[in-house]
Amino acid sequence: MERSDFTALSTRALEHLEQALGGLEHDALDVQLAGDVLTLAFSDGSRFVINAHSAAGQIWMAAGRTAWHFDWIPARSQWVAAKNGDELMSTLARVVGDKLGAPVSL
């Protein structure tokens, strides 16, 4: 994938996540997007980090003790982890929802 395409797609994904998660009415979550790094800080001190890794052409996510590397799949118009088939939006909704104890929709 061309770097400009990756930048556009990853920026769109991170900005969507910032808006959706930042719009949650939940005191236990602070959402910060700085450049190509989205940090989710929880009231218990834990953090989830989602970033665009341009050298690899992937979006990387670390949440708890688990990490994912998501590739853009044009046929699906989704970021998918080749290792296990997890999709970025649904995976992040699940792990954030589990952490907050409430359903999250992305």
N, C-alpha and C positions, 0 to 999 in steps of 0.2 A: 504494500500500500504506500502511496506517496505520502511524504511527511505532512504536506498541507492537508490532505484528506484525513489523516490520522488526527491532526491538531483540531480540525473542525469537528470531527465526530466525538473525540474525547472531551473537548470543551463543552459541546452541547450536552453530553451525558453528565459531566460534573456540575454544570450550571443547573440542569434539571434536578439533580439530587440535592443541591444546595437549597433550591427554592422549595422543593417538596418537604425535605426534612426540616428546614428552617421554619417552615410554616406550621409545623406541628405545635400544638398547644401542650407542651410538656416541659416542666421545669428541670427535669433530670438530664436534658440534652442541650448542648451548645454546638452549633454548626458553624464552621469557619472554612471558607474557600480562599486560599492564597495561591495565586498562580495556578499551577496544575495539581495542587494538593488539597484535598478535602479532608478536614479533620472533624470527627465527631467526638466530643468530650462529654463524658457522663458524670453525674454528680458523685459517683463512687470513686472517681479518679481514673477510671479506665478510658481508653481511647481506641477508636477505630480509624484507620487511615485508608483513603482511596486516592490513588494518584495515577496520572497519565505518565507512562514510562515510554517516552518517544523512541529511545534507542531500541527497545524491544517491540515497539508498535503495539503495546498492550496497556490495559488498565489493570493496575495491581491493587489488591485490597488485603488488608490485614485486620482481622477482627478476633479478639481473644487470642487463642493459640492456633488459629487457622489462617492460612493465606491462600489467595487465589490470583491467577494470572488470566485475565479475560482477553480474548481475541475478538476482533470485529468479524462477524459472519454476515456478509452482504445479503445472502439469500434469505436470512432470517431477520435482517436489520436489528441485530442484537449483539451484545458483548457476551461471549460464552467462554467458559473455562474448558479448555481441551481435556484437562486431567479428569474431570468428572461430569462435564456437561452442564454445570450450574450456569445460570444466566444472571448477569449483574444485578438488574433491578429486583428480581424476585429474591435473589440470595440476600441482598442488602436489606430488603423489607423484612425478611425472615429473621436475620440476626439482630437487627435493631428492634424489631417487635419483641423478640425473645428477651432482649436486654431491658426494654422498658416495661415488659409485662402487659403490652397492649398491641393490638394489630396495627400494622403500618402498611400503607398502600403507596406504591411508587408507579 
